[in-house]
Structure formats: structure tokens, C-alpha cells
């Protein structure tokens, strides 16, 4: 997605989190090195954050309040790799569960529609 739509304005941001089965126990540098070497990640990776609970970072406090479809309804992040799609104006326009792949037709359709708005 990042490589395909980046020139049209799509920005992908990665926020590692260790709140799910201790999947991200490493340092920020170790996580970034793993993601770039194993998965060829080229989008921006940020410092590890909490996404749920009282220690959730402010960004995720905001994101999890939205009633974005198709997941629908506000609530905590279910597991790593949950995806939020924000519009050009910063509003949350989509929320997809962790099992939905980034290239899923519904994700692509939403991203393409938002990029077309310019």
C-alpha cells in the first residue's frame, strides 16, 4: 500500500505495541530492524506505544473512540495489526480488524476513494 499509493498521498504509519502476547518485546531499534529486514517495511515506524488501557497513547485514545466501519463501534484494539484509515482531514474513516490484510478489497476501495478526493 505504501509503495503503491504513497505518491498519491497515502501515508502509512507503524506503531509497535507489546500489549498483545508479548509480540514486541524488543527495543524500538530492534523492532525497526526486524520489520525492515524480514518484511521490507519502508513506511515510518514509530516508538513502541500502548494502545489500550490507562497508559494508551493519546493517538490511540482518539482512534478507539471512533465509530468507524467496517469494524464499527468504539472500543479497544483487539490485537496487533488492527488498521485505522484516516481521511485527508484527519477524521477516522475506516477501522479494520487484525485479520484483514492491507490489500483487502475493502481497505483498497476506501483508500482509493479518499485519495481521489484531493
ChimeraX commands (.cxc) that place a marker at each C-alpha (Angstrom):
marker #1 position 0.00,0.00,0.00 radius 0.5
marker #1 position 2.75,2.43,0.98 radius 0.5
marker #1 position 4.71,1.86,-2.22 radius 0.5
marker #1 position 1.66,1.70,-4.47 radius 0.5
marker #1 position -0.21,4.78,-3.20 radius 0.5
marker #1 position 2.47,6.87,-1.47 radius 0.5
marker #1 position 2.95,9.23,-4.41 radius 0.5
marker #1 position -0.82,9.88,-4.41 radius 0.5
marker #1 position -0.74,10.97,-0.77 radius 0.5
marker #1 position -1.13,7.80,1.29 radius 0.5
marker #1 position 0.97,7.77,4.43 radius 0.5
marker #1 position 1.37,4.52,6.36 radius 0.5
marker #1 position 2.48,4.73,9.98 radius 0.5
marker #1 position 3.52,1.79,12.12 radius 0.5
marker #1 position 3.17,1.82,15.90 radius 0.5
marker #1 position 4.60,-1.28,17.58 radius 0.5
marker #1 position 2.83,-2.41,20.75 radius 0.5
marker #1 position 3.76,-5.07,23.27 radius 0.5
marker #1 position 0.31,-5.39,24.85 radius 0.5
marker #1 position -0.60,-8.47,22.82 radius 0.5
marker #1 position 1.07,-11.69,23.86 radius 0.5
marker #1 position 4.47,-10.04,24.29 radius 0.5
marker #1 position 4.87,-9.89,20.48 radius 0.5
marker #1 position 7.07,-6.77,20.52 radius 0.5
marker #1 position 9.48,-7.23,23.44 radius 0.5
marker #1 position 12.48,-5.65,21.70 radius 0.5
marker #1 position 13.76,-2.11,21.70 radius 0.5
marker #1 position 12.49,0.37,19.13 radius 0.5
marker #1 position 15.67,-0.12,17.09 radius 0.5
marker #1 position 15.39,-3.93,17.23 radius 0.5
marker #1 position 11.76,-3.78,16.12 radius 0.5
marker #1 position 12.58,-1.46,13.22 radius 0.5
marker #1 position 15.50,-3.63,12.10 radius 0.5
marker #1 position 13.32,-6.76,12.24 radius 0.5
marker #1 position 10.49,-5.16,10.27 radius 0.5
marker #1 position 12.79,-3.78,7.58 radius 0.5
marker #1 position 14.90,-6.91,7.17 radius 0.5
marker #1 position 12.16,-9.55,7.38 radius 0.5
marker #1 position 9.20,-7.69,5.84 radius 0.5
marker #1 position 10.91,-4.94,3.83 radius 0.5
marker #1 position 8.92,-2.27,5.67 radius 0.5
marker #1 position 9.65,1.12,4.13 radius 0.5
marker #1 position 7.00,3.23,5.85 radius 0.5
marker #1 position 7.59,5.20,9.05 radius 0.5
marker #1 position 7.89,3.14,12.21 radius 0.5
marker #1 position 7.39,4.96,15.49 radius 0.5
marker #1 position 8.41,4.19,19.04 radius 0.5
marker #1 position 6.56,1.41,20.83 radius 0.5
marker #1 position 3.30,2.59,22.41 radius 0.5
marker #1 position 0.42,1.25,24.45 radius 0.5
marker #1 position -2.85,1.24,22.53 radius 0.5
marker #1 position -5.25,0.10,25.25 radius 0.5
marker #1 position -5.95,0.94,28.85 radius 0.5
marker #1 position -4.97,3.86,31.04 radius 0.5
marker #1 position -1.48,4.00,29.52 radius 0.5
marker #1 position -2.71,4.18,25.91 radius 0.5
marker #1 position -1.03,6.98,23.96 radius 0.5
marker #1 position -3.23,9.95,23.06 radius 0.5
marker #1 position -3.40,8.97,19.39 radius 0.5
marker #1 position -4.95,5.60,20.21 radius 0.5
marker #1 position -7.21,7.13,22.83 radius 0.5
marker #1 position -8.60,9.22,19.96 radius 0.5
marker #1 position -8.69,6.44,17.35 radius 0.5
marker #1 position -10.51,3.96,19.58 radius 0.5
marker #1 position -13.30,6.46,20.32 radius 0.5
marker #1 position -14.46,6.48,16.71 radius 0.5
marker #1 position -17.37,4.50,15.32 radius 0.5
marker #1 position -15.58,3.73,12.06 radius 0.5
marker #1 position -16.76,0.95,9.81 radius 0.5
marker #1 position -16.49,-1.81,8.89 radius 0.5
marker #1 position -15.43,-2.85,12.38 radius 0.5
marker #1 position -17.96,-0.46,13.82 radius 0.5
marker #1 position -18.23,0.88,17.28 radius 0.5
marker #1 position -15.64,2.40,19.51 radius 0.5
marker #1 position -13.54,0.16,21.68 radius 0.5
marker #1 position -10.12,-1.14,22.44 radius 0.5
marker #1 position -7.74,-2.54,19.87 radius 0.5
marker #1 position -8.29,-6.29,19.55 radius 0.5
marker #1 position -4.77,-7.34,18.56 radius 0.5
marker #1 position -1.65,-6.14,16.76 radius 0.5
marker #1 position -2.12,-5.17,13.12 radius 0.5
marker #1 position -5.53,-3.57,13.58 radius 0.5
marker #1 position -5.76,-0.85,10.96 radius 0.5
marker #1 position -7.22,2.65,11.10 radius 0.5
marker #1 position -7.72,4.69,7.94 radius 0.5
marker #1 position -7.80,8.45,8.33 radius 0.5
marker #1 position -9.13,10.86,5.77 radius 0.5
marker #1 position -7.26,13.84,4.40 radius 0.5
marker #1 position -8.93,15.93,7.09 radius 0.5
marker #1 position -7.67,13.65,9.87 radius 0.5
marker #1 position -11.02,12.03,10.65 radius 0.5
marker #1 position -11.19,8.27,11.16 radius 0.5
marker #1 position -12.96,6.90,8.08 radius 0.5
marker #1 position -12.24,3.20,8.48 radius 0.5
marker #1 position -11.24,0.61,11.02 radius 0.5
marker #1 position -10.26,-2.92,10.11 radius 0.5
marker #1 position -9.52,-5.87,12.35 radius 0.5
marker #1 position -6.12,-7.50,12.62 radius 0.5
marker #1 position -7.01,-10.39,10.30 radius 0.5
marker #1 position -7.92,-8.03,7.44 radius 0.5
marker #1 position -4.91,-7.70,5.17 radius 0.5
marker #1 position -3.83,-4.25,3.99 radius 0.5
marker #1 position -4.52,-5.22,0.38 radius 0.5
marker #1 position -8.04,-6.47,1.16 radius 0.5
marker #1 position -10.53,-5.12,-1.39 radius 0.5
marker #1 position -12.46,-3.12,1.24 radius 0.5
marker #1 position -9.30,-1.40,2.50 radius 0.5
marker #1 position -8.10,-0.62,-1.02 radius 0.5
marker #1 position -11.51,0.74,-2.06 radius 0.5
marker #1 position -11.64,3.06,0.95 radius 0.5
marker #1 position -8.08,4.30,0.42 radius 0.5
marker #1 position -8.63,4.87,-3.30 radius 0.5
marker #1 position -11.84,6.79,-2.66 radius 0.5
marker #1 position -10.15,9.07,-0.14 radius 0.5
marker #1 position -7.11,9.65,-2.37 radius 0.5
marker #1 position -9.43,10.59,-5.23 radius 0.5
marker #1 position -10.85,13.49,-3.19 radius 0.5
marker #1 position -7.62,15.52,-3.34 radius 0.5
marker link #1:1,2 radius 0.2
marker link #1:2,3 radius 0.2
marker link #1:3,4 radius 0.2
marker link #1:4,5 radius 0.2
marker link #1:5,6 radius 0.2
marker link #1:6,7 radius 0.2
marker link #1:7,8 radius 0.2
marker link #1:8,9 radius 0.2
marker link #1:9,10 radius 0.2
marker link #1:10,11 radius 0.2
marker link #1:11,12 radius 0.2
marker link #1:12,13 radius 0.2
marker link #1:13,14 radius 0.2
marker link #1:14,15 radius 0.2
marker link #1:15,16 radius 0.2
marker link #1:16,17 radius 0.2
marker link #1:17,18 radius 0.2
marker link #1:18,19 radius 0.2
marker link #1:19,20 radius 0.2
marker link #1:20,21 radius 0.2
marker link #1:21,22 radius 0.2
marker link #1:22,23 radius 0.2
marker link #1:23,24 radius 0.2
marker link #1:24,25 radius 0.2
marker link #1:25,26 radius 0.2
marker link #1:26,27 radius 0.2
marker link #1:27,28 radius 0.2
marker link #1:28,29 radius 0.2
marker link #1:29,30 radius 0.2
marker link #1:30,31 radius 0.2
marker link #1:31,32 radius 0.2
marker link #1:32,33 radius 0.2
marker link #1:33,34 radius 0.2
marker link #1:34,35 radius 0.2
marker link #1:35,36 radius 0.2
marker link #1:36,37 radius 0.2
marker link #1:37,38 radius 0.2
marker link #1:38,39 radius 0.2
marker link #1:39,40 radius 0.2
marker link #1:40,41 radius 0.2
marker link #1:41,42 radius 0.2
marker link #1:42,43 radius 0.2
marker link #1:43,44 radius 0.2
marker link #1:44,45 radius 0.2
marker link #1:45,46 radius 0.2
marker link #1:46,47 radius 0.2
marker link #1:47,48 radius 0.2
marker link #1:48,49 radius 0.2
marker link #1:49,50 radius 0.2
marker link #1:50,51 radius 0.2
marker link #1:51,52 radius 0.2
marker link #1:52,53 radius 0.2
marker link #1:53,54 radius 0.2
marker link #1:54,55 radius 0.2
marker link #1:55,56 radius 0.2
marker link #1:56,57 radius 0.2
marker link #1:57,58 radius 0.2
marker link #1:58,59 radius 0.2
marker link #1:59,60 radius 0.2
marker link #1:60,61 radius 0.2
marker link #1:61,62 radius 0.2
marker link #1:62,63 radius 0.2
marker link #1:63,64 radius 0.2
marker link #1:64,65 radius 0.2
marker link #1:65,66 radius 0.2
marker link #1:66,67 radius 0.2
marker link #1:67,68 radius 0.2
marker link #1:68,69 radius 0.2
marker link #1:69,70 radius 0.2
marker link #1:70,71 radius 0.2
marker link #1:71,72 radius 0.2
marker link #1:72,73 radius 0.2
marker link #1:73,74 radius 0.2
marker link #1:74,75 radius 0.2
marker link #1:75,76 radius 0.2
marker link #1:76,77 radius 0.2
marker link #1:77,78 radius 0.2
marker link #1:78,79 radius 0.2
marker link #1:79,80 radius 0.2
marker link #1:80,81 radius 0.2
marker link #1:81,82 radius 0.2
marker link #1:82,83 radius 0.2
marker link #1:83,84 radius 0.2
marker link #1:84,85 radius 0.2
marker link #1:85,86 radius 0.2
marker link #1:86,87 radius 0.2
marker link #1:87,88 radius 0.2
marker link #1:88,89 radius 0.2
marker link #1:89,90 radius 0.2
marker link #1:90,91 radius 0.2
marker link #1:91,92 radius 0.2
marker link #1:92,93 radius 0.2
marker link #1:93,94 radius 0.2
marker link #1:94,95 radius 0.2
marker link #1:95,96 radius 0.2
marker link #1:96,97 radius 0.2
marker link #1:97,98 radius 0.2
marker link #1:98,99 radius 0.2
marker link #1:99,100 radius 0.2
marker link #1:100,101 radius 0.2
marker link #1:101,102 radius 0.2
marker link #1:102,103 radius 0.2
marker link #1:103,104 radius 0.2
marker link #1:104,105 radius 0.2
marker link #1:105,106 radius 0.2
marker link #1:106,107 radius 0.2
marker link #1:107,108 radius 0.2
marker link #1:108,109 radius 0.2
marker link #1:109,110 radius 0.2
marker link #1:110,111 radius 0.2
marker link #1:111,112 radius 0.2
marker link #1:112,113 radius 0.2
marker link #1:113,114 radius 0.2
marker link #1:114,115 radius 0.2
marker link #1:115,116 radius 0.2
marker link #1:116,117 radius 0.2
marker link #1:117,118 radius 0.2
view
